[in-house]
Amino acid sequence: MANILVFALHYEGAINKNSLGAVSEGARLAAELGGEAHAILVGENVPDELAGSLGAYGASKALVANGPEGLAQPVVDAMAHAIEQGDYSYALFGGGLLGFEIGAGLAARLTAGVVMEVTGVRVADGKLIAERPILGDSAISEIEYRSDLGIIISRLNAFEAKQTGAGAAAVEHIDVTLSPQATQATMITRGEQRGADVDIEGAQILVAGGRGLGKPEGFELCEELAHAFGDTAAVAATRAVVDAGWYPYAAQIGQTGKTVAPKLYLAAGISGAIQHKVGMQSSENIVAINKDANAPIFEFSDLGIVGDLNKILPKLTEAIKAKRSA
Ligand SMILES: Cc1cc2nc3c(=O)[nH]c(=O)nc-3n(C[C@H](O)[C@H](O)[C@H](O)COP(=O)(O)OP(=O)(O)OC[C@H]3O[C@@H](n4cnc5c(N)ncnc54)[C@H](O)[C@@H]3O)c2cc1C
């Protein structure tokens, strides 16, 4: 039997969206393997109700360990303990920096194979094959595990959270003795990045920025324009820039980000890769600013402006402000 243990990150009483996706994917894969997906949560006073709610995403059991929330080492201890005591063939993470850190620590602790940045997983001959983009995302490599435990760390938003309609998961509290290194760090503060609370999917106007913005501060041009448009506008981003840490993941549009259909999608410094296009092509009006007249985004734009966004965006902002105050 090949059971899968899925890490469920939680914050302020809610399970992280990527963890919900990982639980759903874990449940799908475990069913194909003839096993079960179990979730594991670490924290101080994790409510049983929160842990049990993962049943709706396909976890048959939710393990709860007491320990500091949001730090990697205590989770490595808890997951290593659960895996040693249980019957798990795979550990699954829904992406994010914490998942990378925990997965790497777990791999070292248990001498397990680990694949990061996974965008798909499939079952072949009763085993999991992890699919990972390589060579600047131009090809996909397929990896199978030789170790007893295989660790899968997905890209952010690689797995969709799906409610199965099943009831609550059985909650089991586990006693874990934290290793000395797990008690060395203390969480001082925890919060979301700038812009993470913006409702991208609900915005009527999106000013989206890509690598053409040149640097993280380039997003200020997009923010100023969105601000000029008013409350119904928000700033979005391509994967290239969120991966580079220029803007929060919550703003990513595309295949592994969000799908939007605003009244106006203004793309600044975005090439128009197919993975970005699938997330915004249903927008009512697409306006693109790109200095390269041959950029693919012009092929599906209603209006294309060939030029330097550093000159065009501030002028547009001024024009919108003037129009709105007239
Ligand atoms: C499995 C997989 C999933 C993916 N998922 C997503 C996803 O969800 N979302 C996503 O966006 N991408 C995704 N990607 C990545 C995607 O393939 C592209 O790499 C990415 O969209 C490119 O981002 P970009 O347009 O910001 O950067 P680039 O492709 O580098 O384009 C930058 C553009 O800016 C223009 N430019 C430069 N300077 C200026 C200037 N001063 N003024 C005007 N224009 C300028 C350039 O001409 C260029 O066209 C995925 C890839 C893979 C393999």
The ligand as an SDF file (V2000), in Angstrom:
LIG
                    3D

 53 58  0  0  0  0  0  0  0  0999 V2000
    4.9210   24.6620  -16.8150 C   0  0  0  0  0  0  0  0  0  0  0  0
    5.0430   26.1610  -16.9570 C   0  0  0  0  0  0  0  0  0  0  0  0
    4.1120   26.9420  -16.3210 C   0  0  0  0  0  0  0  0  0  0  0  0
    4.1940   28.3410  -16.4430 C   0  0  0  0  0  0  0  0  0  0  0  0
    3.2460   29.1090  -15.8510 N   0  0  0  0  0  0  0  0  0  0  0  0
    3.2460   30.4400  -16.0670 C   0  0  0  0  0  0  0  0  0  0  0  0
    2.1950   31.2470  -15.5360 C   0  0  0  0  0  0  0  0  0  0  0  0
    1.2910   30.8010  -14.8600 O   0  0  0  0  0  0  0  0  0  0  0  0
    2.2320   32.5660  -15.7950 N   0  0  0  0  0  0  0  0  0  0  0  0
    3.2240   33.1570  -16.5220 C   0  0  0  0  0  0  0  0  0  0  0  0
    3.1880   34.3970  -16.7090 O   0  0  0  0  0  0  0  0  0  0  0  0
    4.2400   32.4160  -17.0340 N   0  0  0  0  0  0  0  0  0  0  0  0
    4.2740   31.0730  -16.7940 C   0  0  0  0  0  0  0  0  0  0  0  0
    5.3050   30.3250  -17.2680 N   0  0  0  0  0  0  0  0  0  0  0  0
    6.4780   31.0450  -17.8060 C   0  0  0  0  0  0  0  0  0  0  0  0
    6.2900   31.5310  -19.2410 C   0  0  0  0  0  0  0  0  0  0  0  0
    6.6780   30.5040  -20.1210 O   0  0  0  0  0  0  0  0  0  0  0  0
    7.1900   32.7820  -19.5220 C   0  0  0  0  0  0  0  0  0  0  0  0
    8.5200   32.4650  -19.1930 O   0  0  0  0  0  0  0  0  0  0  0  0
    6.7770   34.0210  -18.7200 C   0  0  0  0  0  0  0  0  0  0  0  0
    5.3930   34.2630  -18.8590 O   0  0  0  0  0  0  0  0  0  0  0  0
    7.5570   35.2310  -19.2760 C   0  0  0  0  0  0  0  0  0  0  0  0
    7.3080   36.3390  -18.4620 O   0  0  0  0  0  0  0  0  0  0  0  0
    7.5160   37.8150  -18.9940 P   0  0  0  0  0  0  0  0  0  0  0  0
    6.6010   38.0530  -20.1450 O   0  0  0  0  0  0  0  0  0  0  0  0
    7.4100   38.7160  -17.8080 O   0  0  0  0  0  0  0  0  0  0  0  0
    9.0640   37.8550  -19.4220 O   0  0  0  0  0  0  0  0  0  0  0  0
    9.7550   37.8200  -20.8370 P   0  0  0  0  0  0  0  0  0  0  0  0
    9.3130   36.6660  -21.6320 O   0  0  0  0  0  0  0  0  0  0  0  0
   11.2050   37.9630  -20.5610 O   0  0  0  0  0  0  0  0  0  0  0  0
    9.2190   39.1310  -21.5850 O   0  0  0  0  0  0  0  0  0  0  0  0
    9.5830   40.4360  -21.2500 C   0  0  0  0  0  0  0  0  0  0  0  0
    9.0450   41.3520  -22.3440 C   0  0  0  0  0  0  0  0  0  0  0  0
    9.2710   42.7030  -21.9610 O   0  0  0  0  0  0  0  0  0  0  0  0
    9.5940   43.4450  -23.1460 C   0  0  0  0  0  0  0  0  0  0  0  0
   10.3250   44.6450  -22.6970 N   0  0  0  0  0  0  0  0  0  0  0  0
   11.5790   44.7150  -22.1790 C   0  0  0  0  0  0  0  0  0  0  0  0
   11.8760   45.9900  -21.8220 N   0  0  0  0  0  0  0  0  0  0  0  0
   10.7860   46.7370  -22.1420 C   0  0  0  0  0  0  0  0  0  0  0  0
   10.4850   48.1140  -22.0430 C   0  0  0  0  0  0  0  0  0  0  0  0
   11.3460   49.0000  -21.4890 N   0  0  0  0  0  0  0  0  0  0  0  0
    9.2820   48.5590  -22.4800 N   0  0  0  0  0  0  0  0  0  0  0  0
    8.3810   47.7020  -23.0420 C   0  0  0  0  0  0  0  0  0  0  0  0
    8.6150   46.3510  -23.1610 N   0  0  0  0  0  0  0  0  0  0  0  0
    9.8020   45.8870  -22.7100 C   0  0  0  0  0  0  0  0  0  0  0  0
   10.4220   42.4880  -23.9700 C   0  0  0  0  0  0  0  0  0  0  0  0
   10.3790   42.8590  -25.3380 O   0  0  0  0  0  0  0  0  0  0  0  0
    9.7100   41.1530  -23.6980 C   0  0  0  0  0  0  0  0  0  0  0  0
    8.7230   40.8820  -24.6820 O   0  0  0  0  0  0  0  0  0  0  0  0
    5.2510   28.9460  -17.1790 C   0  0  0  0  0  0  0  0  0  0  0  0
    6.1820   28.1200  -17.8040 C   0  0  0  0  0  0  0  0  0  0  0  0
    6.0700   26.7480  -17.7040 C   0  0  0  0  0  0  0  0  0  0  0  0
    7.0490   25.8810  -18.4090 C   0  0  0  0  0  0  0  0  0  0  0  0
  1  2  1  0
  2  3  1  0
  2 52  2  0
  3  4  2  0
  4  5  1  0
  4 50  1  0
  5  6  2  0
  6  7  1  0
  6 13  1  0
  7  8  2  0
  7  9  1  0
  9 10  1  0
 10 11  2  0
 10 12  1  0
 12 13  2  0
 13 14  1  0
 14 15  1  0
 14 50  1  0
 15 16  1  0
 16 17  1  0
 16 18  1  0
 18 19  1  0
 18 20  1  0
 20 21  1  0
 20 22  1  0
 22 23  1  0
 23 24  1  0
 24 25  2  0
 24 26  1  0
 24 27  1  0
 27 28  1  0
 28 29  2  0
 28 30  1  0
 28 31  1  0
 31 32  1  0
 32 33  1  0
 33 34  1  0
 33 48  1  0
 34 35  1  0
 35 36  1  0
 35 46  1  0
 36 37  1  0
 36 45  1  0
 37 38  2  0
 38 39  1  0
 39 40  1  0
 39 45  2  0
 40 41  1  0
 40 42  2  0
 42 43  1  0
 43 44  2  0
 44 45  1  0
 46 47  1  0
 46 48  1  0
 48 49  1  0
 50 51  2  0
 51 52  1  0
 52 53  1  0
M  END
$$$$
